[in-house]
Amino acid sequence: MSRDGAPRRHAERAAQFMPFAALTGYYDLVRERERVTEPRREPSEEEAARISAELAAVHKGWLVRVTHYEHDAYVTTEGIVTGMDPVARELTVVRRRIRFDDIWSVRPIP
């Protein structure tokens, strides 16, 4: 019940249990420090051909898992392909633009 005697709405009750973030940005900083950096791998001719074939097979609207280089480490992005720009050499997964040169693998998710 609220102070005026009316029952509380669910959102009001839930708000009292929300965590207090006194150190805004602290947890992002901790996660960033925990991230392991690794050097960019240069693909061999066979690997470059495989990556090129995987990119050629991808179509807009597909659900994919893309492993790519970003900020000193390889990360995996999953989502729907919303754009493919061969001129700019970019693949867009949801809203994230990924340069072709940063891609290590592209796999469709069944």
CNS distance restraints for C-alpha pairs under 8 A (distance, minus, plus):
assign (resid   1 and name CA) (resid   5 and name CA) 5.59 0.50 0.50
assign (resid   1 and name CA) (resid   6 and name CA) 5.56 0.50 0.50
assign (resid   1 and name CA) (resid   7 and name CA) 4.28 0.50 0.50
assign (resid   1 and name CA) (resid   8 and name CA) 5.25 0.50 0.50
assign (resid   2 and name CA) (resid   6 and name CA) 5.46 0.50 0.50
assign (resid   2 and name CA) (resid   7 and name CA) 5.94 0.50 0.50
assign (resid   2 and name CA) (resid   8 and name CA) 5.65 0.50 0.50
assign (resid   8 and name CA) (resid  12 and name CA) 6.15 0.50 0.50
assign (resid   8 and name CA) (resid  13 and name CA) 6.34 0.50 0.50
assign (resid   9 and name CA) (resid  13 and name CA) 6.40 0.50 0.50
assign (resid  10 and name CA) (resid  14 and name CA) 6.12 0.50 0.50
assign (resid  11 and name CA) (resid  15 and name CA) 6.09 0.50 0.50
assign (resid  12 and name CA) (resid  16 and name CA) 7.00 0.50 0.50
assign (resid  13 and name CA) (resid  17 and name CA) 7.55 0.50 0.50
assign (resid  14 and name CA) (resid  18 and name CA) 6.82 0.50 0.50
assign (resid  25 and name CA) (resid  29 and name CA) 6.27 0.50 0.50
assign (resid  26 and name CA) (resid  30 and name CA) 6.29 0.50 0.50
assign (resid  27 and name CA) (resid  31 and name CA) 6.16 0.50 0.50
assign (resid  28 and name CA) (resid  32 and name CA) 6.14 0.50 0.50
assign (resid  29 and name CA) (resid  33 and name CA) 6.23 0.50 0.50
assign (resid  30 and name CA) (resid  34 and name CA) 6.28 0.50 0.50
assign (resid  31 and name CA) (resid  35 and name CA) 6.37 0.50 0.50
assign (resid  36 and name CA) (resid  73 and name CA) 6.97 0.50 0.50
assign (resid  37 and name CA) (resid  72 and name CA) 5.22 0.50 0.50
assign (resid  37 and name CA) (resid  73 and name CA) 4.93 0.50 0.50
assign (resid  38 and name CA) (resid  72 and name CA) 5.86 0.50 0.50
assign (resid  38 and name CA) (resid  73 and name CA) 5.09 0.50 0.50
assign (resid  38 and name CA) (resid  74 and name CA) 7.44 0.50 0.50
assign (resid  39 and name CA) (resid  72 and name CA) 6.45 0.50 0.50
assign (resid  39 and name CA) (resid  73 and name CA) 6.95 0.50 0.50
assign (resid  40 and name CA) (resid  69 and name CA) 6.86 0.50 0.50
assign (resid  40 and name CA) (resid  72 and name CA) 7.30 0.50 0.50
assign (resid  40 and name CA) (resid  73 and name CA) 7.41 0.50 0.50
assign (resid  40 and name CA) (resid  74 and name CA) 7.97 0.50 0.50
assign (resid  43 and name CA) (resid  47 and name CA) 5.26 0.50 0.50
assign (resid  43 and name CA) (resid  48 and name CA) 5.54 0.50 0.50
assign (resid  44 and name CA) (resid  48 and name CA) 6.02 0.50 0.50
assign (resid  45 and name CA) (resid  49 and name CA) 6.14 0.50 0.50
assign (resid  46 and name CA) (resid  50 and name CA) 6.23 0.50 0.50
assign (resid  47 and name CA) (resid  51 and name CA) 6.16 0.50 0.50
assign (resid  48 and name CA) (resid  52 and name CA) 6.09 0.50 0.50
assign (resid  49 and name CA) (resid  53 and name CA) 6.14 0.50 0.50
assign (resid  50 and name CA) (resid  54 and name CA) 6.16 0.50 0.50
assign (resid  51 and name CA) (resid  55 and name CA) 6.19 0.50 0.50
assign (resid  51 and name CA) (resid 103 and name CA) 7.48 0.50 0.50
assign (resid  51 and name CA) (resid 104 and name CA) 6.59 0.50 0.50
assign (resid  51 and name CA) (resid 105 and name CA) 5.88 0.50 0.50
assign (resid  51 and name CA) (resid 106 and name CA) 7.22 0.50 0.50
assign (resid  52 and name CA) (resid  56 and name CA) 6.15 0.50 0.50
assign (resid  53 and name CA) (resid  57 and name CA) 6.27 0.50 0.50
assign (resid  54 and name CA) (resid  58 and name CA) 6.54 0.50 0.50
assign (resid  54 and name CA) (resid 105 and name CA) 7.27 0.50 0.50
assign (resid  54 and name CA) (resid 106 and name CA) 5.85 0.50 0.50
assign (resid  54 and name CA) (resid 107 and name CA) 7.25 0.50 0.50
assign (resid  55 and name CA) (resid 106 and name CA) 6.72 0.50 0.50
assign (resid  58 and name CA) (resid  62 and name CA) 7.04 0.50 0.50
assign (resid  58 and name CA) (resid 108 and name CA) 7.76 0.50 0.50
assign (resid  59 and name CA) (resid  81 and name CA) 7.08 0.50 0.50
assign (resid  59 and name CA) (resid  84 and name CA) 7.93 0.50 0.50
assign (resid  60 and name CA) (resid  80 and name CA) 7.62 0.50 0.50
assign (resid  60 and name CA) (resid  81 and name CA) 5.01 0.50 0.50
assign (resid  60 and name CA) (resid  82 and name CA) 5.56 0.50 0.50
assign (resid  60 and name CA) (resid  83 and name CA) 5.97 0.50 0.50
assign (resid  60 and name CA) (resid  84 and name CA) 7.10 0.50 0.50
assign (resid  61 and name CA) (resid  80 and name CA) 5.62 0.50 0.50
assign (resid  61 and name CA) (resid  81 and name CA) 5.18 0.50 0.50
assign (resid  61 and name CA) (resid  82 and name CA) 6.14 0.50 0.50
assign (resid  62 and name CA) (resid  80 and name CA) 5.39 0.50 0.50
assign (resid  62 and name CA) (resid  81 and name CA) 5.50 0.50 0.50
assign (resid  62 and name CA) (resid 108 and name CA) 6.92 0.50 0.50
assign (resid  63 and name CA) (resid  78 and name CA) 7.29 0.50 0.50
assign (resid  63 and name CA) (resid  79 and name CA) 5.35 0.50 0.50
assign (resid  63 and name CA) (resid  80 and name CA) 4.34 0.50 0.50
assign (resid  63 and name CA) (resid  81 and name CA) 6.39 0.50 0.50
assign (resid  63 and name CA) (resid 108 and name CA) 5.90 0.50 0.50
assign (resid  63 and name CA) (resid 109 and name CA) 5.53 0.50 0.50
assign (resid  63 and name CA) (resid 110 and name CA) 7.66 0.50 0.50
assign (resid  64 and name CA) (resid  78 and name CA) 5.66 0.50 0.50
assign (resid  64 and name CA) (resid  79 and name CA) 5.65 0.50 0.50
assign (resid  64 and name CA) (resid  80 and name CA) 6.19 0.50 0.50
assign (resid  64 and name CA) (resid  81 and name CA) 6.97 0.50 0.50
assign (resid  64 and name CA) (resid 106 and name CA) 6.66 0.50 0.50
assign (resid  64 and name CA) (resid 107 and name CA) 5.51 0.50 0.50
assign (resid  64 and name CA) (resid 108 and name CA) 4.26 0.50 0.50
assign (resid  64 and name CA) (resid 109 and name CA) 5.14 0.50 0.50
assign (resid  65 and name CA) (resid  76 and name CA) 6.62 0.50 0.50
assign (resid  65 and name CA) (resid  77 and name CA) 5.72 0.50 0.50
assign (resid  65 and name CA) (resid  78 and name CA) 4.42 0.50 0.50
assign (resid  65 and name CA) (resid  79 and name CA) 6.80 0.50 0.50
assign (resid  65 and name CA) (resid 106 and name CA) 5.84 0.50 0.50
assign (resid  65 and name CA) (resid 107 and name CA) 5.22 0.50 0.50
assign (resid  65 and name CA) (resid 108 and name CA) 6.23 0.50 0.50
assign (resid  65 and name CA) (resid 109 and name CA) 6.47 0.50 0.50
assign (resid  66 and name CA) (resid  76 and name CA) 5.49 0.50 0.50
assign (resid  66 and name CA) (resid  77 and name CA) 5.18 0.50 0.50
assign (resid  66 and name CA) (resid  78 and name CA) 6.31 0.50 0.50
assign (resid  66 and name CA) (resid 103 and name CA) 7.05 0.50 0.50
assign (resid  66 and name CA) (resid 104 and name CA) 7.56 0.50 0.50
assign (resid  66 and name CA) (resid 105 and name CA) 5.72 0.50 0.50
assign (resid  66 and name CA) (resid 106 and name CA) 4.55 0.50 0.50
assign (resid  66 and name CA) (resid 107 and name CA) 6.46 0.50 0.50
assign (resid  67 and name CA) (resid  74 and name CA) 6.56 0.50 0.50
assign (resid  67 and name CA) (resid  75 and name CA) 5.64 0.50 0.50
assign (resid  67 and name CA) (resid  76 and name CA) 4.35 0.50 0.50
assign (resid  67 and name CA) (resid  77 and name CA) 6.43 0.50 0.50
assign (resid  67 and name CA) (resid 103 and name CA) 6.06 0.50 0.50
assign (resid  67 and name CA) (resid 104 and name CA) 5.44 0.50 0.50
assign (resid  67 and name CA) (resid 105 and name CA) 5.23 0.50 0.50
assign (resid  67 and name CA) (resid 106 and name CA) 6.60 0.50 0.50
assign (resid  68 and name CA) (resid  74 and name CA) 5.36 0.50 0.50
assign (resid  68 and name CA) (resid  75 and name CA) 5.60 0.50 0.50
assign (resid  68 and name CA) (resid  76 and name CA) 6.37 0.50 0.50
assign (resid  68 and name CA) (resid  77 and name CA) 7.84 0.50 0.50
assign (resid  68 and name CA) (resid  98 and name CA) 7.58 0.50 0.50
assign (resid  68 and name CA) (resid 102 and name CA) 5.20 0.50 0.50
assign (resid  68 and name CA) (resid 103 and name CA) 4.24 0.50 0.50
assign (resid  68 and name CA) (resid 104 and name CA) 5.29 0.50 0.50
assign (resid  68 and name CA) (resid 105 and name CA) 7.11 0.50 0.50
assign (resid  69 and name CA) (resid  73 and name CA) 5.61 0.50 0.50
assign (resid  69 and name CA) (resid  74 and name CA) 4.34 0.50 0.50
assign (resid  69 and name CA) (resid  75 and name CA) 6.25 0.50 0.50
assign (resid  69 and name CA) (resid 102 and name CA) 4.99 0.50 0.50
assign (resid  69 and name CA) (resid 103 and name CA) 6.54 0.50 0.50
assign (resid  69 and name CA) (resid 104 and name CA) 7.52 0.50 0.50
assign (resid  70 and name CA) (resid  74 and name CA) 6.03 0.50 0.50
assign (resid  70 and name CA) (resid  75 and name CA) 6.63 0.50 0.50
assign (resid  70 and name CA) (resid 102 and name CA) 7.43 0.50 0.50
assign (resid  77 and name CA) (resid  93 and name CA) 7.73 0.50 0.50
assign (resid  78 and name CA) (resid  93 and name CA) 7.43 0.50 0.50
assign (resid  79 and name CA) (resid  93 and name CA) 5.68 0.50 0.50
assign (resid  79 and name CA) (resid  94 and name CA) 5.99 0.50 0.50
assign (resid  80 and name CA) (resid  93 and name CA) 5.49 0.50 0.50
assign (resid  80 and name CA) (resid  94 and name CA) 5.55 0.50 0.50
assign (resid  81 and name CA) (resid  91 and name CA) 7.45 0.50 0.50
assign (resid  81 and name CA) (resid  92 and name CA) 5.87 0.50 0.50
assign (resid  81 and name CA) (resid  93 and name CA) 4.45 0.50 0.50
assign (resid  81 and name CA) (resid  94 and name CA) 6.07 0.50 0.50
assign (resid  82 and name CA) (resid  92 and name CA) 5.57 0.50 0.50
assign (resid  82 and name CA) (resid  93 and name CA) 5.62 0.50 0.50
assign (resid  82 and name CA) (resid  94 and name CA) 5.51 0.50 0.50
assign (resid  82 and name CA) (resid  95 and name CA) 7.50 0.50 0.50
assign (resid  83 and name CA) (resid  91 and name CA) 5.98 0.50 0.50
assign (resid  83 and name CA) (resid  92 and name CA) 4.79 0.50 0.50
assign (resid  83 and name CA) (resid  93 and name CA) 7.04 0.50 0.50
assign (resid  84 and name CA) (resid  89 and name CA) 7.86 0.50 0.50
assign (resid  84 and name CA) (resid  90 and name CA) 6.10 0.50 0.50
assign (resid  84 and name CA) (resid  91 and name CA) 4.67 0.50 0.50
assign (resid  84 and name CA) (resid  92 and name CA) 6.13 0.50 0.50
assign (resid  85 and name CA) (resid  89 and name CA) 5.57 0.50 0.50
assign (resid  85 and name CA) (resid  90 and name CA) 5.21 0.50 0.50
assign (resid  85 and name CA) (resid  91 and name CA) 6.34 0.50 0.50
assign (resid  86 and name CA) (resid  90 and name CA) 6.51 0.50 0.50
assign (resid  89 and name CA) (resid  99 and name CA) 5.97 0.50 0.50
assign (resid  89 and name CA) (resid 100 and name CA) 5.41 0.50 0.50
assign (resid  89 and name CA) (resid 101 and name CA) 7.92 0.50 0.50
assign (resid  90 and name CA) (resid  97 and name CA) 6.26 0.50 0.50
assign (resid  90 and name CA) (resid  98 and name CA) 5.45 0.50 0.50
assign (resid  90 and name CA) (resid  99 and name CA) 4.44 0.50 0.50
assign (resid  90 and name CA) (resid 100 and name CA) 5.43 0.50 0.50
assign (resid  91 and name CA) (resid  97 and name CA) 5.83 0.50 0.50
assign (resid  91 and name CA) (resid  98 and name CA) 5.18 0.50 0.50
assign (resid  91 and name CA) (resid  99 and name CA) 6.35 0.50 0.50
assign (resid  91 and name CA) (resid 100 and name CA) 6.72 0.50 0.50
assign (resid  92 and name CA) (resid  96 and name CA) 5.46 0.50 0.50
assign (resid  92 and name CA) (resid  97 and name CA) 4.41 0.50 0.50
assign (resid  92 and name CA) (resid  98 and name CA) 6.04 0.50 0.50
assign (resid  93 and name CA) (resid  97 and name CA) 6.53 0.50 0.50
assign (resid  93 and name CA) (resid  98 and name CA) 7.65 0.50 0.50
assign (resid  98 and name CA) (resid 102 and name CA) 6.86 0.50 0.50
assign (resid  98 and name CA) (resid 103 and name CA) 7.28 0.50 0.50
assign (resid  99 and name CA) (resid 103 and name CA) 6.83 0.50 0.50
